[in-house]
């Protein structure tokens, strides 16, 4: 009987010693981490004024797409999806125009071109919004003739050559 109590006492002492070692090891890295300086936060980019035009158009396409996908009539959904796809297909050109605006400098010629680009982006943003509003109306009351008229308004974005009278380097 004494041997059982001796074994329990030895196991208890071994467990306490193991727990002590684990606690000692855990405290060391925590102390080292506290001594290290905190990493510097990533620098935030200043808003450039060109991104919101693209974002608003992307949101308009997304809103129209979600509304059309929720339609129950397969035929009406397919007609309106063609309009949404056309809108989505113009987004890369819109991004290129915004990137062109970002890359312009401060010379008088660049300022003039930036004004033209900004004006075109503002107009395109309005056109995307108007088409999205009309798509949302057509989701509620699908009219094939109105969908055809809506498809006839494309492209919403004029070619870059129409915005810029001469080549830009």
N, C-alpha and C positions, 0 to 999 in steps of 0.2 A: 504494500500500500504506500509505503514511503517513497518507493520508486516512481509511482505515478505522479505524486505531488512534486517530486524533484524534476520530472520531465516537463510538467506544466510550468513550473517556475523557470526552467531554462528556456522554454519556448517563449514565455512572456518577456524575458530579458532580451532574447534575440529579436523579437518583434519590436521592442522599444528601441533597440540599437538601430535596426533597419529604418524605422520611422525617423529617427534622429538624422541619419545620413541623408534620407530623401529630403527632409526639410532644409538641411544645410545646402544641398545641391540646388534646390529651387531658389533659395535666397540669393545666391551669387549672381545668376544672370539678371535677376530683377535689379540688383544694385548696379550692374554694369549698364543696363539699358537706361536707368535713370541718369547716369552720368553723361551719356551721349546726347548731343544737342538734337533737338527736334528737327525733322526735315523741313526745309523751307517750302511754303505753299507754291504751287505752280503759278506762274504769272498768268493773269487773266488778260485775254485779248480785248482790246477796246472795240466797241461796236463800230462797224465800218459804214453803216448806212446803206449798204447794198444788199445785205442779207435779208432784211425784212421783206423786200419785194419778192424774192424767191420763196421765202417761207410762206407768205400769204397765198401765193399761187399754188404751192404744194398742198397747203391746207385746203384750199378750194377744191383741188382735184380729189383729195382724200374724202372730203365731206360729200362730194357728188358720187364718188365710187361707193361709199357706204350706203348712201340712200338708194342707189340703183340696185345694189346687191340684195337689198331687203325687199325688192318688188316680187310679187307673187307671179305675175304674168311673164312667162319665159320670153315670149315674142317682144313685148315692150321692153323687157330688161335688156335683151340683145341689141335692140335699136339704140337705147340710151347708153349701153356700154361702149358702143362705137364712138359716141361723142366723148365719153370719159377717156377712152384710149387716145383719141386725138388730142385732148387736153394734156394728157400725160406725156405724149410724144413731143410736145413742145417745151417741156421742162428743161431738157438738156440745153437747148438753144437759149433759154432764159438764163440758165446758170452761166453760160458762156458770156452773155451780155453783161451780167453782173460782175463776172471776173474781169472783163475788159474795163469796166468802171473802176474796179479796185486797183488795177494796174496803172491807171493814168496818173500823171504827175501834176505839178503845180504851174506849168507853163500856161500861157494864155490860150494856146491851141488846145491843150489837154483839158483846160477848164471848160472851153466851149464844147468839146466832145463829151465831156462828163455830163454837161447839162443836157445834151441831146439823149445820151444813154439813160440818164435819170428820168427824163420825160417819157421815153419809150417804155421804160420799166413801170412807171406810174400808170401809163395807159394800158399796158398789158395786165397789170394788176386789176384795174377796173374791168377789163374785158373778161378776165377769168372769173371775177366775182359775179358779173352779169350772167355769164353762161352757167355758172353754178346755181344761181337763183332760178334760172329758167329750167335747169335740169330738175331741181327740187320741185318746181311746180308741175313738171311733166311726170314726175314720179306719182304725184297725187292724181293727175288726170292725163294719162298718156294719149297724146294726139299725134299720129304718124306724120301729119303734114307739118306740125310745129317742129318735130324732131328733124325732118328734112330741111326746114328753114334754118334750124340751129346748126346742122352740119354744114350748111352753105356758108356760114360765117368764118369758117376756118380758112387759113391759119390766123390765129389770134396775134401772133408775133410777126411783125414785119421782118424781112431779111435784114441782116446787119448792113448790107450795102445800101439799103434805103435809109438807115439811121445815120450812117457815116458817108458823107459825100465823096471822100477820098480815102485811100488806104491808110491805115494807122499802123505804125511800126511798134 
